[in-house]
Amino acid sequence: MKLAIIGGLAAGLSAAARARRIDKSLEILVLEKGANISYGACALPYYLEGHVRRLNQLVLNTPEQFSRQRNIAVRTRAEVTAIEHARRQLVLAGGERVRYDRLVIATGSRAARKIAGAELPNVFTLHTLEDAKRMKQALSDERPRKAVVIGAGYLGLELAEALRANGLEVVILERGADVLNRTDAALREVVSRQAKRFRVEMRFNTAARKIEAGRVDDIPCDVVALATGFEPNVQLAQDAGIEIGPTGAIRVDDRMETSLGGVFAAGDCAETVNRVTGRPMRVALATVANKMGRVAGASAAGVREHFPGTVGTALVRVFGMAVGVTGLSTAEARREGFDPVEAVIESRERPAYFWGNNSTVQLVADRSSRCLIGGFVAGERGVKGHINVLSAAITMRMRVDDFEQLDLAYTPPYATAWDPLLIAARQLKHKLEASPARR
């Protein structure tokens, strides 16, 4: 049996590796339209910043390694232009046809460019190794002084930090009130305060209308970084008659199978399920793409595995501060029909005599069920551990009453006797008791 995979990044290669582990006899071919496969796109801002010195440090595997070590054929610069599922074949640019028995679509996403002037030479996106190389070269050759970053999501904030590290004055424009793709006043305050410490101006409810040479609207600048989100690459699937879901990504079941039998999809181009709401969602995170890819590969190889969805846990560095988010914000929860209650606290991550700084914790619970449904943590060293604990609690539908009694570790060099998560849980419990759900 021949398995073809369209896309050679996280989801596609995870699918290939999982399928190979299950079935040693499969003939597996990965087709990647770009020049590179298997690279850490999440680290591209750190290359611009200078922490990563060479782009090839971000390349995890080469086609030759996949062939030699895993018996998986990988072709780069092989663009698929059509899926002819009735004939079980793919059409490549140039007219070549490739047969398959089963297919995994992992075509990823592309940077959104919906602003007039987005194609000007001083406008940059950061999605591929080529994007990073071009932007790094421009920073070196042209020595710009002022930058406008459009978008206050993960990439926008990372780009702003990288540009600031290169000595540029930076203004961030966000068309709405969201930060890190969340409608959350407490999170917005924390992030804005940190940006201000690094002399980065954040302007919310400010839509960029037009980019011109030397300016964005009335803001003078030398370079523009577009971070207005990513759009799923679904045209190939749509042309083949594959159903697209309400999020604009490919609709799949929990085995990652599309509306065409024997065709699977994974990664940024495919929908998944929000485990808090039960509704379809689209999330562009490498962690999710890898898990979806593994299930797609197993399913394509004939093994029944399932992907239950995600709570959207993410971690990002914002001007030296770690910010972790998971689940729903209060505003999102209300839109989804919950009756949310939140608690926001500031508390030391470590005792003062161990130079502990404050962290900010937000917990969100549903009033009627008392289950945790979201939150964020912002601070220094302990953020990763804290947001992972909260993510696990949300995934397991833990009630605030049980969460407050978690046995979390303590020792002065690393933690306080009362963990910030437990302090926030106690406050949240008090709020729930002060205004109980109506029965």
N, C-alpha and C positions, 0 to 999 in steps of 0.2 A: 504494500500500500504506500502511496506517495502523499506526504503531507507538505503543502506549500504554506508559507507564512509571509505575509506582506508587511514589512517593517522590521528593522534590525536594531531597535533600541529596547528599552526595559521590558515591555510586555511581550514583544515578538520573540526575543531571545529567551525569556523565561519560559514561554510556551514551547520553544524548540528543545530546551534543556529538559523540561519535564517530560515531554513526549519521548525523547530519547531514553531517559531513565526507565520509562515504563516498557517501551518496545524497542529492543535492540535491532530489529529487522526493518523498521520503518525507513523509508527513503525520505529524508527531510531536506527541504530547500528553503532558505530564507532569502527574500528579495528586498533589498534596501535601495531606494532611489538616490540617496545621498552618497557621499564619498566615505563616510565613517559609520561604524557601528559601535554599540556598547561603550558609550562614554557617559560620564557623570555631568549631565546638563545642569544639575542643581548647584554645581561648584563653579559655574561660569562667572558669577559676580566676584568670586574670590580670585579668579584669574585677573579680572580687570583691576581689582584692588591691589594685587601684587603678592598676595599670600601664596597663590599657586604660580610658580615661575614659568612653567612651560605647559602649553596646551596638551602635549602628549602625555602628561602626567594624569590627565583625566580619562584617557582611553584605557578601558579595563580589559578588553579582549580584541583580537583582530580576527578577520575571516580565516586566516591560516591556523590560528589557535583553535577555533571551533572545528575546523576540518580535522586537524591532527588529534586533538584531545577528545572530541565528542562525536566524530563522524557525522558532522552536520555541515552541509554545503551552504555557504553564504556568498551571495553575489551583490556587490555594491554597484552604484550607478545603474541599477536595473529598475526602471520605473514601470510599474504596472499601470496601464491605461484603461483596461477593461476587464471585468470578470464575466465570463460566459459560463454560467453555472450549469446550464442544460448540457453543455458539452464537457463540463469539468475541465475548463482550461482558462488560463490567463493570457491576456494580450499585453505584450511589452511595447514600450516606445521603440519604433523601428520595425514593428510587425512580428517579431518572434512570438511563438505561442508555447506556453508551458502547461503541461497536463498536471492535474491533481486529482486525488480521491477525496481528500478533506482539506479544508482551508481555514486558516486563522488570519483575520484582518486586524492588524495592529498599526494602523496608519497614523496614529498619534494626533497631534493638533498643530495649529499654526498661529503665529502672533496675529492678533486682530489689528487691522489698519483701517480705521473708519473715520479718519480725520483728514481734511483737505490739506495737502502738502506733505503727507506721510512718506512720499517717495523721494523727497529732497535728499541730497547727499549728506546733509548734516543731521539726518534723522536715523536713529538706530533702534533695532530690536535686539533682544538677547535670547535666542532660542537654540542656536546651533554653534558648533565650533567655529564655523565660518563667520557667524555674526560676531562672536567674541574677538576673533582675530582682526576683523575690520574695525571694530570699535577701539580695540587696544592700539592699533596702528594710528588711528585718528587722534587719540589722546596724546600719543607720543610725537606725531609729526606736526600737528596743528596747534598744540598747546592752548586749548580753549580755556576760558576763565569762568564762563557762566553756563549753567545747564538747567534745563527744565525737564523734569520727569513727569510724564503724564500717566497717572494711576498710582493708587496707594495700596495696592495688593502686595503679596509677598515679593514679587520681582521688583515692583516699583521701589519699595523700601530698601531692598538689597542693592539695587542700582544706585539709589541716592547715596547710600553709605559708601559704595565703591567710588563714585564720582567725587564725593567729599574727601575721601582718602587720597585722591589724585590732586587735591588742592582747589577744586572748583567750588564756586558758589552755587548752591542748589535750591531750587524751588520745586515743590511737589504740588501738582494740580490733581484734584480728585473731583469728578463731576457730581458725586453724591456726598453723603455723610459717612460712608463706609471706610473702614480701614481693615486691611488683611481680609477683605471680602466678607466682613461682618458688620452688621448694623448694631453698634454697641458703644454707647456713650462713654462707659468706663474705660474700655479698651482704647477708644479714640483719644481720651485724655492722657492715658499713660504713654501712648506712642508719640503724641504731639509734644508732650513735655520732654521726652527723651530726644526727639529730633531738634527741639529748640536748644537743648544743651550743646548740640553740635552745630548750631547756627544754620540749621536747615529749616526753611519756612514751609509749612504745610497749609495749603488753601483748599478747604472743603467747599462743596456745593459750587464748584467753579469748573465748568466744562470748557475744555480747549476747543475752540471753534475752527481755527485755521493756523497752520504752520507756514511761515514764510522764512526767507533767508534772513537770519539774524534776529528772529523773534517768534514767539507764540502769542498770538493776539497782541496785547500791549506789553508783553514781558520780553525785554531784550535777552538774548542768549546766543551762545556760540554752537551748542549742541542740544539736541532733543532726544530723550530716551523714551520710547513708546513702551508702556507697560499696561496696556488697556485690556489685558486678558488674552485668553487663547480660545480659538474656535476649533471644534473637532473636525478632522479631515474625513468627511463622510460621503463626499461626492461619488467616489468610486463605488461604495456600497449602495448608495441610493440609485445610481444608474443601473445597478444589477438587480434592482427590485427588492432590496433588503429594507425592512421597515426601520424608520427612524423614530425614536421615542420623543416624548414631550420636552426633553431637555435639549433637543437638537443633536444628540448623539445616537449611536446605533442601539436599538432596543435588543436586549439579550435576556435570557433566563438565568437562573442561578448556576447553570453549567456553562455559561457564556455562549450558548448557542443562539444564533440569530433566527430570523423568520425563515431563512432558507436552511433546510436540513443539511447537516454536514458542514455548515459554514459557521465559524465561531468568531467572536470579536473580543478584544481586550485592550485595556489601557485608556488613554485620553479620548480615543474615538468612540468609546462604548459607555453606555449607562451602567450605573450600579444602583444599589438600594441604600437609602439612608436608614440606618438601623434604629434611629430615634423616631422618625416619622413613618417609616415603612414606604415612603414614596421614592420614585426614581430620582437620582441625582447624578450630576456629572462632576467629577473631581479630578484635577490634574496634579496628582501626587505620585511620585515614583514608588512609594511604598504600596499604594493601592494598585498601580499598574503591574508591578511584579506579581502580586497575589492573583490578580485577575488573569495574568498571562499563564501562571502555573495551572490554574483550573482549566483554562482554554486548551492548553497543551495536553493535560490529562484527558479531557473530554474528547479531544480529537484523536487520541490514542486508544479510546475505547473504555476508559475507566470513569466511573461515575463519581466525580468529585463536585463539590459545591462551594460557591463563594457567597457568604451570607450578607455581604454589604459592609458598610463602613460608617463610623461616626465622625469622620472627617478630621482626625487628629493631625496636627501639623506643628512644626517647630521652626522658628526663624530667628535670625539675629538682627536686631534693629539698633544700629549705632552702638554696638557693644553689649546691648541688653538682650537676653533671651526672652522670647515670647512664645508660649505654647497655647494653642487653642484646640478645643474639641467640642463636639456636639453642637447645640444651638445657643445662640445668644437669646437674651430676653425678648428682643423685638422679633427675632425669627420664630421663637417658640409661640409667641402670641399670634403671629400670622398663620402658624400651622394648627391653631385651634387648642393649644395648651393654655393653662392658666398659670403662667410662670411667676415664681418668686425668686428674687436674687439676693445674694449677700456679697458685698465687696469689702475686703479688709486689706490692710497693710501690716506686715509683720516681719520680723527679722528671720532670715534664712539660717543664721548662726548667731550665737551669743555675741554681744558687743565686744567682749574681751578677745574674741577670735575674728574681729573686724567684719562682723556680719552686717550686710546691708539689707534694706527692706525689700521684700517682694510683695507684689500685689496679687491677690487671689480673688477670682470671682467664681461663685458657684450658682448654678441655676437649677431649680427643681420645679416639678409640676405640682401644683397645690393639692390636687385631688389624690394622686397616687403617692405623693411624697418621694417620687423617684428622681434621681439626678438626671438631668437631660442636657447639660452643657456647662461651659465655663472657660476661663482662661487663667494662665499664670504668667507673670512677668517678673523678671529679676535676674539673678546671676547663675550660680552653679547648680542650684537644685531644681531648676525649672523642668528639665527633661524628666526627672524622676516623678515630680509632682503631676505633670500633665499626663504621664503614662498611668499613674494610679487613678487619676480622674477618668481617663479614657476607659480603663478596665471596669470601673464602677458603673459608668454609663452603659457600656456594652452588656453588663450583667444585670442591668435594671436595678441597681442597688438603691435602697431607700436611704434618705438622709440620716435616719435614726441608726441604721447599721453602719453607714459610712463614718459617722462621728465616733464610733467605737473601734475603728480600725487600729490595729497594733502596729504603729509606725516606729521605725528605729530612731534612736537618739544617742548622740555623743557630741560633746561640745565642739570639736573641730569641724563637724559636718552638719549639725542640726540642733534645733532647740527642743526643749522637753515637750513643749506644746507645738506640734507641727502646724504651719500656717493653714494647711488643708483642714485640720481638725478645728482650728479656731474659726475658720469660715463656715464649717459645717455646723458648729454650735450656734453661730449667729443666725444661720439660715433656719435652723430648727426653731429658734426663738421666734422668728418672723412667721413661720408656718403655724406655730402654736398661738400666736397673737391674733392671727386671722385665719382660722381653720376653713377648710373647704365646706361649701354648703352641701347638705345631703338631702 
